[in-house]
Amino acid sequence: MYGDYLLEKSYRVLLLDELEEYEEVIDGLSRFIEAHPSAPVAYNNRGVAYWETGQVQNALEDFQRAMSCADDDPIPYVNRGQLFDKLGDVPKAIDDFGRAIAIRADDPTFHRCRAYAYLKLGRLAEAAEDFSAAIRLDPTFKQTYVARGQVYKQLGEAEKAAADYETASRL
């Protein structure tokens, strides 16, 4: 039986070992959703399981259902944004990451996700802004300094890039 923890909060990833475990999770959450059709956490987590088993359309539909049931949870937006990003629809990914930030602006991960998406579109200044926001929220995450340093280097701001690389080397 799938764990009750899958009904307690929205997840961004499920770390299951076997396809059968994902199928069991999908079946269990589907039964729960039949009895509780307004359960955003169940939709989100089933969406994650669908995504991890390659059922992309089902995942997108479940993330949308989760958002429709509770638009104050940023996780389905981030999950759908990451899926859009993986599918190559970076503008939609940026929109979803922006919605997640609007709901919970204090999460540095959301800013980093959007910054990397901006990078894919060559929107360097916006990427630098989001990496800076992530650093303000979590100044201990080394990779954010490295990423922002790379953006600064591309922008021709060598001193800022060097400062970020130096900070990253000390973390």
Buried (B, 14 or more C-beta within 10 A) or exposed (E): EBEEEBBEEBBEEBEBEEEEBBEBBBBBBEEBBEEEEEBBBBBBBBBBBBBBBEBEEBBBBBBBBBBEBBEEBBBBBBBBBBBBBEEEBBEBBBBBBBBBBEBBEEBBBBBBBBBBBBBEEEBBEBBBBBBBBBBEBBEEBEEBBBBBBBBBBBBEBEEBBEBBBEBBEEE
